[in-house]
Amino acid sequence: MSDPVSSIPNLGPASEAAFARAGIHSADEIRALGADEAYRRLLLSGSAPHFIGYYVLVMGLQGRPWNDCQGDEKKALRLRFDALKASLQGTKEKGRSDLEAALSYFGVVERR
């Protein structure tokens, strides 16, 4: 049996649920994907980008407390986070096609 997502230090039930929405159901999957790809999949599944959430994941995968990230290391992670976020702009951000994202931008909403 695989370890649950919440077995990674710093990640709890909310992270486990968010990763499940992204199709990631175990700590092993996250480790295999790496922090950047796992976080990218979170964003594609509709999670809002949040720098602290990103570096909490990075620190957890290293077995470090979330607040251990400081100084130059934190600045470097911020650059990685910003690049990751920017790479999703104009693509299937939040799981939407480019057309759906454009229609949403102009306020066109699907009726239910």
C-alpha positions as CSV (number, residue, x, y, z in Angstrom):
1,M,0.0,0.0,0.0
2,S,1.3,3.5,-0.9
3,D,1.9,6.2,1.7
4,P,-0.8,8.8,1.7
5,V,0.0,12.3,0.5
6,S,-0.3,13.5,4.1
7,S,2.7,11.4,5.1
8,I,4.9,14.0,3.4
9,P,5.9,16.5,6.1
10,N,4.0,19.8,6.1
11,L,1.1,18.3,4.1
12,G,-2.3,17.5,5.7
13,P,-5.8,16.6,4.8
14,A,-6.5,19.7,2.7
15,S,-3.4,19.0,0.6
16,E,-4.4,15.4,0.3
17,A,-7.8,16.4,-1.1
18,A,-6.3,19.0,-3.5
19,F,-3.8,16.4,-4.9
20,A,-6.6,13.9,-5.2
21,R,-8.6,16.4,-7.4
22,A,-5.4,16.6,-9.5
23,G,-5.4,12.8,-9.9
24,I,-2.5,12.3,-7.5
25,H,-3.3,9.9,-4.7
26,S,0.0,9.0,-3.0
27,A,3.2,10.4,-1.6
28,D,5.0,8.1,-3.9
29,E,3.4,9.7,-6.9
30,I,4.4,13.2,-5.7
31,R,8.0,12.0,-5.1
32,A,8.1,10.5,-8.6
33,L,6.7,13.6,-10.2
34,G,8.8,16.1,-8.2
35,A,7.6,19.3,-6.6
36,D,7.2,21.4,-9.8
37,E,5.3,18.8,-11.8
38,A,3.0,17.9,-8.9
39,Y,2.3,21.6,-8.2
40,R,1.7,22.2,-11.9
41,R,-0.9,19.4,-11.9
42,L,-2.5,21.0,-8.9
43,L,-2.9,24.3,-10.8
44,L,-4.3,22.6,-13.8
45,S,-6.9,20.9,-11.6
46,G,-8.2,24.3,-10.5
47,S,-6.2,25.1,-7.3
48,A,-5.3,28.7,-7.0
49,P,-1.5,29.4,-7.1
50,H,0.0,30.2,-3.7
51,F,3.7,30.6,-3.2
52,I,3.6,29.3,0.4
53,G,1.8,26.2,-0.7
54,Y,4.5,25.6,-3.3
55,Y,7.5,26.0,-1.0
56,V,5.7,24.0,1.7
57,L,5.6,21.1,-0.8
58,V,9.3,21.6,-1.8
59,M,10.4,21.6,1.9
60,G,8.2,18.6,2.7
61,L,9.7,16.6,-0.1
62,Q,13.1,17.4,1.4
63,G,11.9,16.3,4.9
64,R,12.3,19.9,6.2
65,P,9.9,22.0,8.2
66,W,8.0,24.5,6.0
67,N,9.5,27.5,7.8
68,D,13.0,26.4,7.1
69,C,12.9,28.1,3.7
70,Q,14.6,31.5,3.9
71,G,16.9,33.9,2.2
72,D,18.4,33.1,-1.1
73,E,16.8,29.7,-1.2
74,K,13.4,31.3,-0.8
75,K,14.2,33.8,-3.5
76,A,15.2,31.0,-5.9
77,L,12.0,29.1,-5.1
78,R,10.0,32.3,-5.8
79,L,11.6,32.4,-9.3
80,R,10.7,28.8,-9.9
81,F,7.1,29.4,-8.7
82,D,6.7,32.4,-10.8
83,A,8.0,30.6,-13.9
84,L,5.7,27.7,-13.2
85,K,2.7,30.0,-12.9
86,A,3.7,31.9,-16.1
87,S,4.0,28.7,-18.0
88,L,0.3,28.0,-17.5
89,Q,-0.9,31.4,-18.7
90,G,-2.8,31.1,-21.9
91,T,-2.9,27.3,-21.7
92,K,-5.3,25.0,-20.0
93,E,-5.1,27.0,-16.8
94,K,-7.6,25.7,-14.2
95,G,-8.3,22.8,-16.5
96,R,-9.9,25.0,-19.1
97,S,-9.2,25.1,-22.9
98,D,-7.9,28.3,-24.3
99,L,-11.3,29.0,-25.7
100,E,-13.0,28.4,-22.4
101,A,-10.5,30.7,-20.6
102,A,-11.1,33.4,-23.2
103,L,-14.9,33.2,-22.9
104,S,-14.6,33.3,-19.1
105,Y,-12.4,36.4,-19.4
106,F,-15.1,38.1,-21.5
107,G,-17.8,37.1,-19.0
108,V,-19.5,34.4,-21.1
109,V,-20.8,31.9,-18.6
110,E,-22.3,28.5,-19.4
111,R,-25.9,28.2,-18.4
112,R,-26.9,25.2,-16.3
